[in-house]
Amino acid sequence: MNTSSGPRKLHSDGFNGVDILGSKVVIATNGDIKVAGQITAKKVNIDTADVASASLGEAVLPTGTTKITINTKSVTSKSKIFLTPKTKTSEPLSVTGQVNGQSFDIETNSALNKDIKFSWWIVN
């Protein structure tokens, strides 16, 4: 449908969600989207404005330490957490603990003589 007065609106009153193709695509009233099939995109943008609930971020394992805890409400006991070191290191970074809705731990086998900057991404 075409409209000359702005974007087309579905359920602009916000009382009900949207169910498309027999629940193959469902949009809940809070904005959550559930898709039964695959999603293809050229780029995915992650909103990191709410630091306490971030699912993507950066951190630093400080010199001389072997463990850091990352606080975020986005983690679950089943989360997959991907780490990307941004500093050269011979020691692997490992996710060694996850507390549902609170935090996850990153560790190395031995303390390093420099700060190790890394990125992390949580997928649930």
C-alpha positions as CSV (number, residue, x, y, z in Angstrom):
1,M,0.0,0.0,0.0
2,N,1.1,3.5,-0.7
3,T,0.7,6.4,1.6
4,S,1.6,10.1,1.1
5,S,1.2,11.0,4.8
6,G,4.2,9.1,6.2
7,P,5.1,5.5,6.7
8,R,2.4,2.8,6.7
9,K,1.6,1.8,10.3
10,L,0.5,-1.6,11.6
11,H,-1.2,-1.7,15.0
12,S,0.0,1.8,15.8
13,D,-2.2,1.6,19.0
14,G,0.3,-1.0,20.4
15,F,-2.4,-3.2,21.9
16,N,-1.6,-6.3,19.9
17,G,1.4,-7.8,18.3
18,V,1.6,-8.7,14.6
19,D,1.4,-12.3,13.3
20,I,2.5,-12.8,9.7
21,L,2.2,-16.0,7.6
22,G,0.8,-18.2,10.3
23,S,3.3,-17.2,13.0
24,K,6.4,-17.5,10.7
25,V,7.1,-13.9,11.6
26,V,5.8,-12.5,14.9
27,I,6.3,-9.0,16.3
28,A,5.4,-8.7,20.0
29,T,4.1,-5.5,21.6
30,N,7.5,-4.9,23.2
31,G,9.2,-4.9,19.8
32,D,10.7,-8.5,20.0
33,I,10.7,-10.2,16.6
34,K,10.6,-14.0,16.2
35,V,11.3,-15.5,12.8
36,A,10.8,-19.2,12.0
37,G,13.2,-19.1,9.1
38,Q,16.5,-17.5,8.3
39,I,17.4,-13.8,8.4
40,T,19.7,-12.4,5.7
41,A,21.3,-9.0,6.2
42,K,24.2,-7.1,4.8
43,K,24.9,-5.6,8.2
44,V,23.7,-6.1,11.8
45,N,23.8,-3.1,14.2
46,I,23.9,-3.9,17.9
47,D,22.5,-1.2,20.3
48,T,25.0,-0.9,23.2
49,A,23.5,2.3,24.7
50,D,22.3,0.3,27.8
51,V,25.6,-0.8,29.2
52,A,24.0,-2.9,32.0
53,S,22.2,-5.0,29.3
54,A,24.8,-5.0,26.5
55,S,25.3,-8.1,24.4
56,L,28.4,-6.6,22.8
57,G,31.3,-4.8,24.3
58,E,35.0,-4.3,24.9
59,A,37.1,-4.8,28.0
60,V,40.7,-5.0,29.2
61,L,42.3,-7.8,31.2
62,P,44.8,-5.7,33.3
63,T,48.5,-6.4,33.5
64,G,49.4,-9.1,36.1
65,T,45.9,-10.5,36.4
66,T,44.4,-13.8,35.1
67,K,40.7,-13.1,35.4
68,I,38.1,-10.4,34.7
69,T,34.3,-10.4,35.3
70,I,32.1,-8.7,32.7
71,N,28.8,-7.5,34.2
72,T,25.8,-7.7,31.8
73,K,22.2,-8.7,32.2
74,S,22.2,-10.2,28.7
75,V,24.1,-13.4,29.6
76,T,22.3,-16.7,30.3
77,S,23.6,-20.1,31.3
78,K,23.2,-21.1,27.6
79,S,24.8,-18.0,26.0
80,K,27.5,-18.5,23.5
81,I,30.2,-15.8,24.1
82,F,32.7,-14.9,21.4
83,L,36.0,-13.2,22.3
84,T,38.3,-11.3,19.9
85,P,41.6,-10.2,21.4
86,K,42.7,-6.7,20.2
87,T,46.2,-7.0,21.7
88,K,48.7,-9.6,20.6
89,T,49.0,-12.4,23.1
90,S,50.4,-15.9,23.3
91,E,47.8,-16.8,26.0
92,P,44.3,-17.7,24.9
93,L,41.3,-15.9,26.5
94,S,38.6,-18.3,27.8
95,V,35.1,-17.9,29.1
96,T,35.2,-19.8,32.4
97,G,31.9,-18.9,34.1
98,Q,28.5,-17.5,33.4
99,V,25.9,-16.2,35.9
100,N,22.4,-16.0,34.4
101,G,21.4,-12.4,34.1
102,Q,24.5,-11.0,35.8
103,S,27.9,-11.6,34.4
104,F,30.5,-13.9,32.8
105,D,34.2,-14.5,33.5
106,I,37.2,-14.3,31.2
107,E,40.5,-16.0,32.2
108,T,44.0,-16.8,31.0
109,N,46.3,-19.6,32.3
110,S,48.9,-17.2,33.5
111,A,49.2,-13.5,34.3
112,L,50.6,-11.4,31.4
113,N,53.0,-8.5,31.5
114,K,50.7,-6.2,29.5
115,D,47.0,-5.2,29.3
116,I,45.0,-7.4,26.9
117,K,42.2,-5.5,25.2
118,F,39.4,-7.7,23.8
119,S,35.9,-7.5,22.3
120,W,33.1,-9.8,23.4
121,W,29.7,-10.7,21.8
122,I,26.9,-12.7,23.5
123,V,24.6,-14.8,21.3
124,N,21.5,-16.4,22.9
